[in-house]
Amino acid sequence: MFARSFLVVLGLVVIANIATANNFPQAVQTLSSAYPWANMNCIYQAANICMIHWSNQQQLLFCGGSWLQRNKGQCMKSG
């Protein structure tokens, strides 16, 4: 019984990770259009950190924007 429950939970975790990975490009695009001053390396980092909020765009933008503002010195595009 325990092994069966464990496999079900493991399967759900794998499915959730696949769904999250498929939404990463969308999160990157959302953050890069909202924060055009940030370089792409920082956009990728912010998207990775804030992927938990991918289903709610407002929360994704707030989380990503907060992270980018805290790291603004490193994240400004050069040139």
Gaussian input, Z-matrix of N, CA and C with variables (Angstrom, degrees):
# hf/3-21g

backbone

0 1
 N
 C     1     B1
 C     2     B2     1     A1
 N     3     B3     2     A2     1     D1
 C     4     B4     3     A3     2     D2
 C     5     B5     4     A4     3     D3
 N     6     B6     5     A5     4     D4
 C     7     B7     6     A6     5     D5
 C     8     B8     7     A7     6     D6
 N     9     B9     8     A8     7     D7
 C    10    B10     9     A9     8     D8
 C    11    B11    10    A10     9     D9
 N    12    B12    11    A11    10    D10
 C    13    B13    12    A12    11    D11
 C    14    B14    13    A13    12    D12
 N    15    B15    14    A14    13    D13
 C    16    B16    15    A15    14    D14
 C    17    B17    16    A16    15    D15
 N    18    B18    17    A17    16    D16
 C    19    B19    18    A18    17    D17
 C    20    B20    19    A19    18    D18
 N    21    B21    20    A20    19    D19
 C    22    B22    21    A21    20    D20
 C    23    B23    22    A22    21    D21
 N    24    B24    23    A23    22    D22
 C    25    B25    24    A24    23    D23
 C    26    B26    25    A25    24    D24
 N    27    B27    26    A26    25    D25
 C    28    B28    27    A27    26    D26
 C    29    B29    28    A28    27    D27
 N    30    B30    29    A29    28    D28
 C    31    B31    30    A30    29    D29
 C    32    B32    31    A31    30    D30
 N    33    B33    32    A32    31    D31
 C    34    B34    33    A33    32    D32
 C    35    B35    34    A34    33    D33
 N    36    B36    35    A35    34    D34
 C    37    B37    36    A36    35    D35
 C    38    B38    37    A37    36    D36
 N    39    B39    38    A38    37    D37
 C    40    B40    39    A39    38    D38
 C    41    B41    40    A40    39    D39
 N    42    B42    41    A41    40    D40
 C    43    B43    42    A42    41    D41
 C    44    B44    43    A43    42    D42
 N    45    B45    44    A44    43    D43
 C    46    B46    45    A45    44    D44
 C    47    B47    46    A46    45    D45
 N    48    B48    47    A47    46    D46
 C    49    B49    48    A48    47    D47
 C    50    B50    49    A49    48    D48
 N    51    B51    50    A50    49    D49
 C    52    B52    51    A51    50    D50
 C    53    B53    52    A52    51    D51
 N    54    B54    53    A53    52    D52
 C    55    B55    54    A54    53    D53
 C    56    B56    55    A55    54    D54
 N    57    B57    56    A56    55    D55
 C    58    B58    57    A57    56    D56
 C    59    B59    58    A58    57    D57
 N    60    B60    59    A59    58    D58
 C    61    B61    60    A60    59    D59
 C    62    B62    61    A61    60    D60
 N    63    B63    62    A62    61    D61
 C    64    B64    63    A63    62    D62
 C    65    B65    64    A64    63    D63
 N    66    B66    65    A65    64    D64
 C    67    B67    66    A66    65    D65
 C    68    B68    67    A67    66    D66
 N    69    B69    68    A68    67    D67
 C    70    B70    69    A69    68    D68
 C    71    B71    70    A70    69    D69
 N    72    B72    71    A71    70    D70
 C    73    B73    72    A72    71    D71
 C    74    B74    73    A73    72    D72
 N    75    B75    74    A74    73    D73
 C    76    B76    75    A75    74    D74
 C    77    B77    76    A76    75    D75
 N    78    B78    77    A77    76    D76
 C    79    B79    78    A78    77    D77
 C    80    B80    79    A79    78    D78
 N    81    B81    80    A80    79    D79
 C    82    B82    81    A81    80    D80
 C    83    B83    82    A82    81    D81
 N    84    B84    83    A83    82    D82
 C    85    B85    84    A84    83    D83
 C    86    B86    85    A85    84    D84
 N    87    B87    86    A86    85    D85
 C    88    B88    87    A87    86    D86
 C    89    B89    88    A88    87    D87
 N    90    B90    89    A89    88    D88
 C    91    B91    90    A90    89    D89
 C    92    B92    91    A91    90    D90
 N    93    B93    92    A92    91    D91
 C    94    B94    93    A93    92    D92
 C    95    B95    94    A94    93    D93
 N    96    B96    95    A95    94    D94
 C    97    B97    96    A96    95    D95
 C    98    B98    97    A97    96    D96
 N    99    B99    98    A98    97    D97
 C   100   B100    99    A99    98    D98
 C   101   B101   100   A100    99    D99
 N   102   B102   101   A101   100   D100
 C   103   B103   102   A102   101   D101
 C   104   B104   103   A103   102   D102
 N   105   B105   104   A104   103   D103
 C   106   B106   105   A105   104   D104
 C   107   B107   106   A106   105   D105
 N   108   B108   107   A107   106   D106
 C   109   B109   108   A108   107   D107
 C   110   B110   109   A109   108   D108
 N   111   B111   110   A110   109   D109
 C   112   B112   111   A111   110   D110
 C   113   B113   112   A112   111   D111
 N   114   B114   113   A113   112   D112
 C   115   B115   114   A114   113   D113
 C   116   B116   115   A115   114   D114
 N   117   B117   116   A116   115   D115
 C   118   B118   117   A117   116   D116
 C   119   B119   118   A118   117   D117
 N   120   B120   119   A119   118   D118
 C   121   B121   120   A120   119   D119
 C   122   B122   121   A121   120   D120
 N   123   B123   122   A122   121   D121
 C   124   B124   123   A123   122   D122
 C   125   B125   124   A124   123   D123
 N   126   B126   125   A125   124   D124
 C   127   B127   126   A126   125   D125
 C   128   B128   127   A127   126   D126
 N   129   B129   128   A128   127   D127
 C   130   B130   129   A129   128   D128
 C   131   B131   130   A130   129   D129
 N   132   B132   131   A131   130   D130
 C   133   B133   132   A132   131   D131
 C   134   B134   133   A133   132   D132
 N   135   B135   134   A134   133   D133
 C   136   B136   135   A135   134   D134
 C   137   B137   136   A136   135   D135
 N   138   B138   137   A137   136   D136
 C   139   B139   138   A138   137   D137
 C   140   B140   139   A139   138   D138
 N   141   B141   140   A140   139   D139
 C   142   B142   141   A141   140   D140
 C   143   B143   142   A142   141   D141
 N   144   B144   143   A143   142   D142
 C   145   B145   144   A144   143   D143
 C   146   B146   145   A145   144   D144
 N   147   B147   146   A146   145   D145
 C   148   B148   147   A147   146   D146
 C   149   B149   148   A148   147   D147
 N   150   B150   149   A149   148   D148
 C   151   B151   150   A150   149   D149
 C   152   B152   151   A151   150   D150
 N   153   B153   152   A152   151   D151
 C   154   B154   153   A153   152   D152
 C   155   B155   154   A154   153   D153
 N   156   B156   155   A155   154   D154
 C   157   B157   156   A156   155   D155
 C   158   B158   157   A157   156   D156
 N   159   B159   158   A158   157   D157
 C   160   B160   159   A159   158   D158
 C   161   B161   160   A160   159   D159
 N   162   B162   161   A161   160   D160
 C   163   B163   162   A162   161   D161
 C   164   B164   163   A163   162   D162
 N   165   B165   164   A164   163   D163
 C   166   B166   165   A165   164   D164
 C   167   B167   166   A166   165   D165
 N   168   B168   167   A167   166   D166
 C   169   B169   168   A168   167   D167
 C   170   B170   169   A169   168   D168
 N   171   B171   170   A170   169   D169
 C   172   B172   171   A171   170   D170
 C   173   B173   172   A172   171   D171
 N   174   B174   173   A173   172   D172
 C   175   B175   174   A174   173   D173
 C   176   B176   175   A175   174   D174
 N   177   B177   176   A176   175   D175
 C   178   B178   177   A177   176   D176
 C   179   B179   178   A178   177   D177
 N   180   B180   179   A179   178   D178
 C   181   B181   180   A180   179   D179
 C   182   B182   181   A181   180   D180
 N   183   B183   182   A182   181   D181
 C   184   B184   183   A183   182   D182
 C   185   B185   184   A184   183   D183
 N   186   B186   185   A185   184   D184
 C   187   B187   186   A186   185   D185
 C   188   B188   187   A187   186   D186
 N   189   B189   188   A188   187   D187
 C   190   B190   189   A189   188   D188
 C   191   B191   190   A190   189   D189
 N   192   B192   191   A191   190   D190
 C   193   B193   192   A192   191   D191
 C   194   B194   193   A193   192   D192
 N   195   B195   194   A194   193   D193
 C   196   B196   195   A195   194   D194
 C   197   B197   196   A196   195   D195
 N   198   B198   197   A197   196   D196
 C   199   B199   198   A198   197   D197
 C   200   B200   199   A199   198   D198
 N   201   B201   200   A200   199   D199
 C   202   B202   201   A201   200   D200
 C   203   B203   202   A202   201   D201
 N   204   B204   203   A203   202   D202
 C   205   B205   204   A204   203   D203
 C   206   B206   205   A205   204   D204
 N   207   B207   206   A206   205   D205
 C   208   B208   207   A207   206   D206
 C   209   B209   208   A208   207   D207
 N   210   B210   209   A209   208   D208
 C   211   B211   210   A210   209   D209
 C   212   B212   211   A211   210   D210
 N   213   B213   212   A212   211   D211
 C   214   B214   213   A213   212   D212
 C   215   B215   214   A214   213   D213
 N   216   B216   215   A215   214   D214
 C   217   B217   216   A216   215   D215
 C   218   B218   217   A217   216   D216
 N   219   B219   218   A218   217   D217
 C   220   B220   219   A219   218   D218
 C   221   B221   220   A220   219   D219
 N   222   B222   221   A221   220   D220
 C   223   B223   222   A222   221   D221
 C   224   B224   223   A223   222   D222
 N   225   B225   224   A224   223   D223
 C   226   B226   225   A225   224   D224
 C   227   B227   226   A226   225   D225
 N   228   B228   227   A227   226   D226
 C   229   B229   228   A228   227   D227
 C   230   B230   229   A229   228   D228
 N   231   B231   230   A230   229   D229
 C   232   B232   231   A231   230   D230
 C   233   B233   232   A232   231   D231
 N   234   B234   233   A233   232   D232
 C   235   B235   234   A234   233   D233
 C   236   B236   235   A235   234   D234

   B1=1.4487
   B2=1.5311
   B3=1.3399
   B4=1.4594
   B5=1.5272
   B6=1.3234
   B7=1.4676
   B8=1.5262
   B9=1.3035
   B10=1.4611
   B11=1.5326
   B12=1.3260
   B13=1.4647
   B14=1.5252
   B15=1.3181
   B16=1.4585
   B17=1.5213
   B18=1.3211
   B19=1.4618
   B20=1.5263
   B21=1.3034
   B22=1.4710
   B23=1.5260
   B24=1.3214
   B25=1.4622
   B26=1.5281
   B27=1.3216
   B28=1.4652
   B29=1.5202
   B30=1.3222
   B31=1.4638
   B32=1.5174
   B33=1.3243
   B34=1.4646
   B35=1.5209
   B36=1.3139
   B37=1.4662
   B38=1.5201
   B39=1.3179
   B40=1.4689
   B41=1.5263
   B42=1.3246
   B43=1.4674
   B44=1.5290
   B45=1.3133
   B46=1.4743
   B47=1.5185
   B48=1.3345
   B49=1.4647
   B50=1.5177
   B51=1.3129
   B52=1.4635
   B53=1.5237
   B54=1.3279
   B55=1.4706
   B56=1.5174
   B57=1.3247
   B58=1.4627
   B59=1.5157
   B60=1.3229
   B61=1.4681
   B62=1.5209
   B63=1.3232
   B64=1.4564
   B65=1.5215
   B66=1.3131
   B67=1.4605
   B68=1.5215
   B69=1.3246
   B70=1.4627
   B71=1.5274
   B72=1.3495
   B73=1.4729
   B74=1.5293
   B75=1.3221
   B76=1.4707
   B77=1.5263
   B78=1.3246
   B79=1.4629
   B80=1.5275
   B81=1.3233
   B82=1.4739
   B83=1.5296
   B84=1.3164
   B85=1.4632
   B86=1.5248
   B87=1.3235
   B88=1.4689
   B89=1.5213
   B90=1.3373
   B91=1.4709
   B92=1.5278
   B93=1.3220
   B94=1.4638
   B95=1.5265
   B96=1.3245
   B97=1.4676
   B98=1.5291
   B99=1.3223
   B100=1.4628
   B101=1.5265
   B102=1.3178
   B103=1.4711
   B104=1.5327
   B105=1.3352
   B106=1.4697
   B107=1.5297
   B108=1.3126
   B109=1.4655
   B110=1.5259
   B111=1.3310
   B112=1.4749
   B113=1.5223
   B114=1.3446
   B115=1.4608
   B116=1.5288
   B117=1.3280
   B118=1.4635
   B119=1.5224
   B120=1.3180
   B121=1.4590
   B122=1.5308
   B123=1.3080
   B124=1.4658
   B125=1.5236
   B126=1.3260
   B127=1.4691
   B128=1.5252
   B129=1.3361
   B130=1.4659
   B131=1.5299
   B132=1.3194
   B133=1.4638
   B134=1.5249
   B135=1.3233
   B136=1.4631
   B137=1.5297
   B138=1.3204
   B139=1.4650
   B140=1.5205
   B141=1.3235
   B142=1.4587
   B143=1.5271
   B144=1.3100
   B145=1.4630
   B146=1.5313
   B147=1.3208
   B148=1.4684
   B149=1.5272
   B150=1.3207
   B151=1.4649
   B152=1.5181
   B153=1.3131
   B154=1.4625
   B155=1.5213
   B156=1.3251
   B157=1.4675
   B158=1.5305
   B159=1.3339
   B160=1.4656
   B161=1.5181
   B162=1.3261
   B163=1.4622
   B164=1.5274
   B165=1.3297
   B166=1.4654
   B167=1.5197
   B168=1.3155
   B169=1.4626
   B170=1.5248
   B171=1.3195
   B172=1.4681
   B173=1.5239
   B174=1.3238
   B175=1.4603
   B176=1.5208
   B177=1.3411
   B178=1.4641
   B179=1.5259
   B180=1.3254
   B181=1.4645
   B182=1.5200
   B183=1.3263
   B184=1.4572
   B185=1.5216
   B186=1.3308
   B187=1.4683
   B188=1.5317
   B189=1.3284
   B190=1.4659
   B191=1.5131
   B192=1.3296
   B193=1.4584
   B194=1.5128
   B195=1.3215
   B196=1.4713
   B197=1.5208
   B198=1.3376
   B199=1.4710
   B200=1.5290
   B201=1.3264
   B202=1.4660
   B203=1.5243
   B204=1.3220
   B205=1.4670
   B206=1.5312
   B207=1.3385
   B208=1.4698
   B209=1.5299
   B210=1.3160
   B211=1.4601
   B212=1.5289
   B213=1.3129
   B214=1.4656
   B215=1.5335
   B216=1.3216
   B217=1.4655
   B218=1.5273
   B219=1.3142
   B220=1.4683
   B221=1.5213
   B222=1.3234
   B223=1.4650
   B224=1.5258
   B225=1.3193
   B226=1.4737
   B227=1.5189
   B228=1.3454
   B229=1.4617
   B230=1.5162
   B231=1.3020
   B232=1.4731
   B233=1.5257
   B234=1.3041
   B235=1.4548
   B236=1.4485
   A1=111.02
   A2=116.22
   A3=119.81
   A4=111.10
   A5=116.36
   A6=120.12
   A7=110.59
   A8=116.94
   A9=120.75
   A10=110.84
   A11=116.44
   A12=120.65
   A13=110.89
   A14=115.96
   A15=120.73
   A16=110.64
   A17=117.32
   A18=120.68
   A19=111.49
   A20=117.64
   A21=120.71
   A22=110.03
   A23=117.06
   A24=120.75
   A25=110.36
   A26=117.26
   A27=121.25
   A28=110.59
   A29=116.98
   A30=120.92
   A31=112.19
   A32=116.48
   A33=119.96
   A34=112.00
   A35=116.76
   A36=120.59
   A37=110.29
   A38=117.10
   A39=120.73
   A40=110.36
   A41=117.26
   A42=120.85
   A43=110.69
   A44=117.40
   A45=120.98
   A46=110.89
   A47=117.25
   A48=120.45
   A49=111.79
   A50=117.32
   A51=120.36
   A52=110.07
   A53=117.15
   A54=120.72
   A55=110.85
   A56=117.56
   A57=121.37
   A58=110.70
   A59=117.30
   A60=120.92
   A61=110.94
   A62=118.00
   A63=121.05
   A64=111.82
   A65=118.25
   A66=121.66
   A67=113.15
   A68=117.66
   A69=120.80
   A70=111.99
   A71=119.35
   A72=118.24
   A73=113.01
   A74=116.84
   A75=120.27
   A76=110.33
   A77=117.45
   A78=121.29
   A79=110.28
   A80=117.00
   A81=121.37
   A82=109.82
   A83=116.74
   A84=120.57
   A85=111.23
   A86=116.64
   A87=120.83
   A88=110.70
   A89=116.28
   A90=119.68
   A91=111.69
   A92=117.75
   A93=118.98
   A94=111.80
   A95=117.51
   A96=118.22
   A97=111.48
   A98=117.40
   A99=120.48
   A100=112.53
   A101=117.09
   A102=122.09
   A103=109.42
   A104=117.37
   A105=120.10
   A106=113.52
   A107=118.02
   A108=121.46
   A109=112.43
   A110=117.48
   A111=120.77
   A112=111.02
   A113=115.87
   A114=119.17
   A115=110.21
   A116=116.30
   A117=120.86
   A118=112.97
   A119=118.46
   A120=119.90
   A121=109.87
   A122=116.61
   A123=120.65
   A124=111.50
   A125=117.31
   A126=120.34
   A127=109.45
   A128=117.30
   A129=120.90
   A130=110.99
   A131=116.89
   A132=120.01
   A133=111.15
   A134=117.06
   A135=120.45
   A136=110.86
   A137=117.17
   A138=120.67
   A139=110.59
   A140=116.93
   A141=120.95
   A142=111.15
   A143=116.85
   A144=121.33
   A145=111.08
   A146=117.30
   A147=121.23
   A148=113.76
   A149=118.36
   A150=120.64
   A151=112.99
   A152=118.00
   A153=120.30
   A154=110.61
   A155=117.10
   A156=122.30
   A157=113.11
   A158=118.42
   A159=120.00
   A160=113.41
   A161=117.92
   A162=119.33
   A163=112.77
   A164=117.53
   A165=121.67
   A166=107.92
   A167=116.04
   A168=120.97
   A169=112.59
   A170=117.77
   A171=119.86
   A172=111.25
   A173=116.74
   A174=120.13
   A175=111.31
   A176=116.54
   A177=120.25
   A178=110.22
   A179=116.75
   A180=120.44
   A181=111.65
   A182=117.94
   A183=120.53
   A184=110.62
   A185=116.98
   A186=121.39
   A187=110.45
   A188=116.70
   A189=120.79
   A190=111.91
   A191=116.42
   A192=120.28
   A193=112.14
   A194=117.00
   A195=120.45
   A196=110.59
   A197=115.83
   A198=119.56
   A199=110.42
   A200=116.88
   A201=120.45
   A202=111.63
   A203=118.21
   A204=120.90
   A205=111.01
   A206=116.63
   A207=119.70
   A208=111.50
   A209=117.20
   A210=121.79
   A211=111.79
   A212=116.25
   A213=121.18
   A214=112.65
   A215=117.15
   A216=120.34
   A217=112.43
   A218=116.51
   A219=121.44
   A220=112.78
   A221=116.35
   A222=120.55
   A223=115.31
   A224=117.83
   A225=119.59
   A226=109.46
   A227=115.26
   A228=120.24
   A229=108.59
   A230=115.95
   A231=118.27
   A232=108.83
   A233=114.34
   A234=120.29
   A235=111.25
   D1=-45.14
   D2=-179.86
   D3=-62.67
   D4=-43.20
   D5=-178.58
   D6=-62.55
   D7=-39.36
   D8=179.79
   D9=-65.45
   D10=-44.56
   D11=178.07
   D12=-63.22
   D13=-40.51
   D14=178.90
   D15=-61.56
   D16=-43.73
   D17=179.90
   D18=-65.29
   D19=-36.87
   D20=177.66
   D21=-64.59
   D22=-46.57
   D23=179.46
   D24=-63.73
   D25=-43.04
   D26=178.33
   D27=-60.44
   D28=-42.00
   D29=178.00
   D30=-61.75
   D31=-41.40
   D32=178.33
   D33=-65.20
   D34=-38.13
   D35=177.87
   D36=-64.75
   D37=-42.63
   D38=179.16
   D39=-63.22
   D40=-43.92
   D41=178.89
   D42=-62.62
   D43=-41.58
   D44=178.67
   D45=-63.30
   D46=-40.32
   D47=178.85
   D48=-66.26
   D49=-38.24
   D50=177.91
   D51=-65.50
   D52=-43.60
   D53=178.96
   D54=-62.34
   D55=-40.25
   D56=178.87
   D57=-65.87
   D58=-42.99
   D59=-179.67
   D60=-62.85
   D61=-34.87
   D62=179.65
   D63=-70.59
   D64=-22.05
   D65=-179.17
   D66=-95.59
   D67=-3.21
   D68=-179.60
   D69=-59.78
   D70=-47.12
   D71=178.68
   D72=-59.64
   D73=-35.52
   D74=178.07
   D75=-66.08
   D76=-40.83
   D77=178.46
   D78=-64.65
   D79=-41.15
   D80=178.67
   D81=-62.35
   D82=-44.67
   D83=-179.84
   D84=-63.84
   D85=-42.05
   D86=179.52
   D87=-61.54
   D88=-47.40
   D89=-178.59
   D90=-68.74
   D91=-39.12
   D92=-178.29
   D93=-68.92
   D94=-31.40
   D95=177.24
   D96=-76.83
   D97=-29.71
   D98=179.65
   D99=-80.30
   D100=-28.15
   D101=-177.13
   D102=-127.53
   D103=72.95
   D104=-176.07
   D105=-68.09
   D106=-15.65
   D107=179.91
   D108=-78.31
   D109=-13.89
   D110=-175.70
   D111=-89.56
   D112=141.80
   D113=177.36
   D114=-74.81
   D115=160.36
   D116=-172.88
   D117=-66.32
   D118=-31.54
   D119=178.15
   D120=-60.06
   D121=-43.88
   D122=178.77
   D123=-69.79
   D124=-36.17
   D125=176.92
   D126=-60.89
   D127=-44.98
   D128=178.38
   D129=-61.54
   D130=-42.28
   D131=179.24
   D132=-64.57
   D133=-44.39
   D134=179.62
   D135=-64.61
   D136=-41.50
   D137=178.62
   D138=-63.23
   D139=-41.03
   D140=179.26
   D141=-64.32
   D142=-43.44
   D143=-179.52
   D144=-68.04
   D145=-36.72
   D146=-172.39
   D147=-100.65
   D148=11.89
   D149=-178.67
   D150=-60.49
   D151=-21.04
   D152=178.09
   D153=-60.28
   D154=-23.30
   D155=-177.80
   D156=-101.28
   D157=15.18
   D158=-172.65
   D159=-59.81
   D160=-27.89
   D161=-177.35
   D162=-78.76
   D163=-15.50
   D164=178.05
   D165=-120.05
   D166=103.54
   D167=-173.16
   D168=-60.96
   D169=-36.82
   D170=178.97
   D171=-63.02
   D172=-44.06
   D173=179.10
   D174=-68.17
   D175=-36.78
   D176=176.54
   D177=-61.47
   D178=-46.02
   D179=179.89
   D180=-66.32
   D181=-38.52
   D182=178.49
   D183=-65.80
   D184=-47.66
   D185=179.96
   D186=-62.40
   D187=-50.13
   D188=-179.42
   D189=-63.82
   D190=-42.55
   D191=179.29
   D192=-64.26
   D193=-39.87
   D194=177.61
   D195=-62.52
   D196=-44.55
   D197=-179.97
   D198=-64.25
   D199=-43.52
   D200=-179.52
   D201=-65.28
   D202=-39.02
   D203=178.53
   D204=-65.13
   D205=-39.98
   D206=178.98
   D207=-65.99
   D208=-25.60
   D209=-178.14
   D210=-114.20
   D211=27.03
   D212=-172.87
   D213=-58.87
   D214=-36.09
   D215=-179.97
   D216=-61.37
   D217=-35.69
   D218=179.57
   D219=-86.73
   D220=-20.83
   D221=-169.64
   D222=-100.53
   D223=-4.51
   D224=-179.64
   D225=-67.50
   D226=136.79
   D227=174.53
   D228=-67.54
   D229=140.03
   D230=178.18
   D231=-95.61
   D232=146.14
   D233=175.94
   D234=81.01

